[in-house]
């Protein structure tokens, strides 16, 4: 009996050790697009998407009468606006939209804005994130203010996430040129960029802690307005651990 129990125990350990772990959370791609063409849309070309991944789209626009009103890609029109993510200051706005489960082979993401066609700047950032399992929207927040009198950082809104398996994006539009994305020492280092205008930027974080997370950007001097949005998403269960090597009996 003792030998049987020992053998059974070793078999269980072997099966647990050799079972592949779930894929770790990863940013599959991140693309930034800007346009001043006379239109109410911006189309962003991306690499062909996978199946069942999280797609997050950050938007920005410089036009007092325009806000993002819809997002779609070439395979899916079911994008949802993140509740509480619209930030407006002066003639600038930022926002976040998302698709919780991507359809394969989408290659263009299109953002539509309100108002009439114009040459005002339109910008979007697209992230595709894999390995989160079943994804749900967690929460979002906004921040507005004026830039620093000397070169320093602009803080986006802090959000307190509720999962140890999360993905968080921060979007900012600043009249001061953005010089660092993220600001030195900020944790949002999972993928980000600065638009060609230097006034819009998106940064991201693969989060493994349920706590407060706050994006930050480096900006040039000037007491000019900015607005920022932060949105968080949570996957099913805790973040996956790396695959364990098999146990040799």
N, C-alpha and C positions, 0 to 999 in steps of 0.2 A: 504493500500500500504506500509506504514511504517513497519507494522508487517511482511509483506511478505518479504521486503528487509532484515529485521533483521534476520528472519528465514533462508533466503537464505545465508546470510553472515555467520551465525553460522554453517550451513551445510558445506560450503566451508572450514571454519577453521577446522571443525572436520575431513573432508577428508584429508586435508593437514597434520594434526597432526598424523593421524593414518596410513598414507601411509608409508610402510617400506622404509627406506633410502637404497641406494645402499650399498653393502658390502664395508667396509673399506679396504684399501690396507693392505695386510699382507704377510709376508714370510711364505709360507706353509711348506717349508723344505729347508735346506741348508746342503750339504754334501761335504766333502773334501776327495780326493783320491790321493794317490801317488804310484808310482811303479818304480822299477829299473830292472824289468824283461827285457830280451833281446827281444825287440819288437819295432814296430813303432806305437803302439796303447796303450791306457790306457782305460780300461772299468771301469766305476764307477757305482756301484749298488745304486739305490735310492728307496725311497718309491714310490708306484704306483701313477702316476701323475693324476691330475684332467683334466677337459676339458676346453679349452679356456684360460689357464693361460700363463703368461710369463715365459719362461725358459731362464736363463742366465748361460753361461758356461765360466768360466775364465780358461785359460790354462797357463802352465809354463813349460819350458824345459831347461835343461842344456846340450846343444850340439850345437856347432857352426854352423853345417850344417843342423839343424832341426828347422822347424817352424810348427805350427799347420796348417794343410791343409784341415781339414774337421771335422765336428761334426754331429753325428746322435744319435737317441735313438731307442729303440725297436719298436716304433710306428711311428716315423717321421724322415725323412731324410732332411727336409727342413730348416736346420740351416744356418744362415747367419753370415758371419764375420763382426763385427762392423767396419765400415769405420774409419780409423785413429787410431785403437787401438793397432797395433803391435809395441811393444817396444823391442829394441835389444841393449844389452850392453855386450861387450866381448863375452862370450859363453852362455849368458842367454837371454831368451826372455819371454815376457808375451803377452797375447792376450785375446780378448773377443769375444764370439760367442753367438747367441741367436735364439730362436724360439718364435715368437710373440704370437702364439696361440697353446697351447699344445693339444695333442691327449691323451685321457684317457688311463690309465693302462700301461704307459711306465715304465719300471723298471731298465733299464740300459742305461747310456749315454756313448758313445764311442768317444774318440778323436783320430784322426789319424795325425801323424807327417810325415814330409818329411825326406828323407835320408834313410839309411839302419838301420836294427835292431841293437840295442845296449843296454847296461845296463845303459845308461845315465838316469838321473832322469826325470820322466814325472809326471806332477801334473795337476789335474783339480779340480775346485770348481763348484758346481751346485746349483743354486737357483731356486726355483719355487715360483712365486709371483701371488697372486690372488687379485681380486677387482679393477683392473685398467681399466676395460672396454676394448675398442679397443685400442691396444697398437701400438705405432710406435717408431722407433729408433730416438733418439734426437741428440746426438753428442758424440764424444770420443776424448781423448787426450793421449799423452805419455810423460814420463819424464825419463831421465837417469842422472847418476852422480856417485859420490863416497860417501861412508858412512861417518858419523861424526868421528872426532878424539876422542871424548868421548861419552859414552852412551847417546843417545838422540833420536831424531825422524828423520825419512825419509819421505819426502813429495811426494805424488803422484801428477799427473797433476791435475790442477783445471779445471773444466768445468762449464760454465755458462748455466744452464738449461733454457728451454723456457716454462716450464709448472709448475703449482702448484700441479699437480698430477703425481709424478715421482718416479722412482727407479734408483739408481745410484750404481755401483759397482766399487771398486778399487782393483787392483791386483798388487802385488809387488814380485820381486825376488831380494834377497839381499845376498851378500856374508857374510855380518855380520849376526849373528843370530838375528832373529826377536823375540823380547821379549814381545811385546804388540800389540794387534790387536782389536781395534785401539789404537793409542797413547792417553794418558790421556787427556780428554777434547775435543777430536775430535768427530765430529757429526756422524760419520759412525758407528752407534751402532745397526743397524737393523739385524745383523747376519754376523758373520765372524769367521775365524779360522786360525790357524797356522799349516802348514804341519808338518809331523813327522820329516822332515829334519831340521826344524827351519829356512829354507831359503826362503820359499814361503808362501804367505798369501793372502787371499781375505777378504774384508770387504764390507759392504753395507749400504745404506741409503734409507729409505722411505722419499722422499722429498716432502714438501708442499710449497716450495718457489721457484720462478724463479729467481735464483741468482747464484753466484759462489759457488761450492762445491769442497772441496779438501780433499782427504783421507790422513791419516798420520799413521805411524807405529812406535813403539818403537823398537830400535835396539841396539845391543851391540857396543862397540867401535871398530874402525878399518876403515881405509881409503880404503875400497874395493868397487867394482862397484855394482850398482843396476840398475834395470829398472822397470818401473811401467806403468800400463795402467788404465785409468778411462773411463767408458762408461755409458751413461745416456739414459733412456727410458721414454716416456711420455704416459699417459693414456688419455682417452677421457674425457674432462671436468676437473673440480676441484676435489680434493680428497673428498671422501664421508664423510659427518658428521655422528656422532653417531645417532642411531635411537632415535626419540623423543617419549616421552610417550604420550598416547592418552589424549585428552582433554575431560573431563567429563562435559557434558552439563546438 
